[in-house]
Amino acid sequence: MATNIVAYFIFQLWGFTMNVRIEDTCVACGVCVDICPDVFEMGDDIAVALVEKVPSTLIEKVEEAAYDCPVDAIILTKVE
């Protein structure tokens, strides 16, 4: 969880747009789906991101989901 915290604040501070993906380390706990069902859903074995580029209206919720992910499986990257 702590490894991505700095990135979350940088995204918010500088107003970057971001991409989202879920790594195979996902344990399918459903936290991300509960927080932001417009971006995440449960797949067969792990959660999946329904979009690659996060809509600006959902950035806060996606950041919250990434922060709350118990295994840091949600990866956010800055869009250049």
Buried (B, 14 or more C-beta within 10 A) or exposed (E): EEEBEEBBEEBEEEEBEBBBEBEEEBEBBEBBBEBBEEBBEBEEEBBBBEEEEBEEEBBBBBBBBBBBBEEBBBBBEEEE
